[in-house]
Amino acid sequence: MVGVKRSSLLGSLLLVAVAAYLLLPILASLLFALATRWDHTLWPEGFTLEAFHGVLSHPDFWAALSRSLLLAVGSVLLSALLILPAALAADLAVPRLRPILEVFSLLPYAIPGVLLALGLIQVYAPLPLPFYGTPLLLLFAVSAVAMPFMYRAVEGALQTTRMKDLVEAGLTLGASWPFLLRQVVIPVLAPGLLSGSLLVMSLAFGEFALTNLLVGSSWKTLPVWIYQVSNTNGQVGSVLAVISFSLTFLLVGLLLRQGHGGGMTLVPGNETLGEVLSRGAGRQGS
């Protein structure tokens, strides 16, 4: 019993230490963002929301935030558009394609963002195409880095739900492919797609290295604007860091809620899968 209590106490202390290590810098940034002056005392001399008001009323902040959101949403759509058909093909028709997808899904982990950006610059800069230095190139680069997160989420949903058996059962009952995609495949994969989308959005929203090297100041996203402003005004940089942390935590909270919420129902309404497939077969027959 004594050993168990010591282990529990040690685990609690370790958890507190890790929490303090992660939260103290964020708390310090928040205090500095709210401080009227904090340069020669242990505690801020006063608190004010003037810095937050200045940032939120600045037009460059909203422009950078909208660009970051646009990049995040575009990365989600492009990743889902490329990964979903490939994962379905590997699971349903070409199982030999799965090891290849596994390898490609690991490549962005092995290549640092700086090297990826330099490689893209070396490839596209000499070409006589209006592609280098544009947001479109940044979108493709960020989507490539974020694709492993989407692939893992979709592949996990495919393996958990045994999609091949569901599709074969539907085809045996006479359901058409459009019906299966609309009533079975998409609802079954929706939790995985949602989890992958939140992961991709979190990564794309905070991407700095690729954005700074590929487009720089010509298309400032929120991380790039935070970096530039922090070099001239530390308090404004702290305000932007707090806002960025808050948005990231919001996305993570949505992801955790999705993970603990039990996912989504297999099919819409109160119908069983057999009833849905039979209804699809009836429509196909009529």
N, C-alpha and C positions, 0 to 999 in steps of 0.2 A: 504493500500500500504506500509506503514511504517513497519507494522508487517511482511509482506511478504519479504521485503528487509532485515529485521533483521534476519529472518529465513534463507534466502539464504546466508547471510554473515556468520551466525553461522555454517551452513552446510559446506561452503567453508573452514572456519577455521578448523573445525573438520577434514575434508578431508586432509588438509595440515598437520595437526598434526599427523594423522595416517600414512600418507606417509613418514613423517620425522622419525617417530618411526620405521618404517619398513626398510627404506633405509639408515639411518645414520650408523647403524652397518655394513652394506654391504660396504658403502663408506669408512668407517674407515678401514675395512679389505683390501680394494683395495689400499688405500693410504699406509698402512703399508707394503703390499706386494711389492709396487713400491719404497718404501723409501730406500735410502742409509743408513740413520741413523735417528731414531726418538725415543729418550729416555729422552731428557731433554729440548725440545723445544715444543712450541704449534703446529708448523707446521714442516713437514719433512724437513731435511736439504738438501735433493736432491732426485732425482728419477732415478731409473735404472730398467732394465729388467733382471738383472742378476739372481734374485731369480726365475723368471719364466723360464729362460733358464735352470737353474739347475734342476728344477722339470721336465720340458718337456724332458730333456735329460737323466733323471734317468730311468733305466729299470724297477724298481719296480713300478713306476707310471703307465706305460703302462700295466704291468701285472695286477695291481689292477684294472685299468680302464676296461680292457678286462674281468676280472672276474665279475665286477659289471654289465657290459653290458650283459654278458652271463646269469647271474642270472635274470636280468630284462626280457630278451627275453624269457628265459625258464619259468618264472612266467606267462608271457602273454599267451604263448602257452598252458601251463597246465591249467590255469584259464579258457581260452576259451574252451578247450577240455572238461572240466568238467561242466561248467556253461551252455553252449549253448544247449546241448541235454536236460539237466534237465529243463531249462527254456522253451524250445519248448514243452517238454512233459507236463509240468504244464499248459501251455497256450492252447495247442491243444487237449490233450487227458485226462489229470488227473487234473482238476482244484483244487481238494482237496489237491494236493501236494504243491500248492502255499503258503499257510500259513506256512507249514513246512520249505520251502525254505526261507521265510521271517525271521523266527526265526533263522535258521542257518546263514543267512547272517548278523545278528546282533551280533552273539556270538563273533567274533573277536574284535568288538568294546568294549565289556564288559570285555575281558580278556587282561590285559597288556602284552606286548611282553616279559617282563622278566618272568612273571608267565608261559606263554606259553612255553618259552624255558626251564624253570626248569621242567615243566611237561613232555616235550619230553625227557629230559635227564633222568628223573626218569623211564620212560617207556622203552627207547631203550638202555640205558647204560648197564643194566644187561643181555640183550639178547646176545646170541652167534652169532650175525650176524654182518657182516662188514658194518653197516649202521650208527651207532652213530659216530658223528664227521666228517661226510662226506658232500660234497656239495649237494648230493642228499637229505639228510635229511633237509638241509637248504632250498633247492628248495621247498620241500613240505610244510615246515613251512611258508615261505614267501608267497607262493601261497595261503595258507589257510587264511592268514591275508589279502591278497589283493583281494580275491574272492568277498567280498561284493561290491567293486567298479565295477567289471565286471558284477556282477549280476544286480546291479541297472541300469547300462547302457543298458544291453540287455533287461531287463524287461521293461524299459521305451520305448525302440524302439518297443517292441512287443505290448504294450498297445496303443502307438500312431498310429501304422499302421494297427491295427486290423488284425493281422496275421491269426487268425482263419477263418475269412471271406474270405481272399485271398486264403487260402489253400482249403477251401471248394469249392470255385468257380472254382479253377483249377481242382480239382478232379471231379466236376460235368461235366466239359468240356472234361474230359477224359485224362488229363495230368498225366504223371507218377510221382511217388515220386522223383526219381532222377532228373527229369526235373524241378520239382517245387523247389527242394533244390538249384539247380544250377542257375535257371533263376529268381526265385522269392524270396525265403527265404533269401539266402545269400545277394543279392543286397539290399533288404529292410533293413536287419539288419546291413549292413556294417557301416553306421554312428555310430550306438550304439556300435558295436564291436570296431571301431576305437577309440571312446571316452573312452571306458572302457580299451582298451589296453594302451592308453597314461597315464591314471590314475594309472593302475597297474605298468607300467614301471617306473613312477615317484616314487612310493612308494618303489618298489623293489630296485631301483638304490640307494636310500638313506637309506636303512635299515641298522641299526647299532646294536641294542640290540640283535636281534636274531643271527646275524652273529657273533658277538663277543662272545656270550655264547655257540653257537653250534659248530662253527669251529675255532674261534679265529685266531691265527697266522698261522694255517696250511693252510688256504685258504683266504688270505687277500683280501678283497674287498676295494674299494676306501674309504668308510667311516671309516673302521677299520684302514687303512693305514694313513688317515688324523689324526685320534686320536693318533696313536702311534708317528707320526712325530711331532705333535703339542707339545708333552711333552718334546721334545728335542730342537726344533727350531720353535719358534713362527712365524717367517716370512714365513718359508716354509709352516706352517700350514695355514697361511692367504692366500698364493697363492693357495693351494689346496682347501680352502673354496671358493675362488672366482671362481675357475674352476668348482667346484661342483654346486655353485649357478647358474653359466652360463648355464650349461647343464640342470639343473632343469627348469630354466626360458625358455629355448628352448623348452622343452617338454610342459610346460604350454602354451607357445605361440602357439604351434601346436594345442593344445586342444582348445584354444580360437578361433583360426582360423577355426577349424572344426565346432565349435558351431555357429559361425556367418556366415559361408559360405553357409548355407542353406542345408547342408548335401549332399547326393548323389542322383542321379536320381533313380527312382523306378526300372526301367529296363534298360538294355543297349540300346544304340542307340536312335532313335526317335520313337520306337514302343510304343504303349499303352499296358497296362497290358492285356487287352482282346486279342490283337493281339498276344502277346507272349504266352498266355495260349492256344489260338486257334492253333497256330503253334505247340505247344507241343502235343495237342490232335491229330493233323494231323499226326505227326510223330508216335504217339502211335498207331493210326489206321492203318497206312501203315506198 
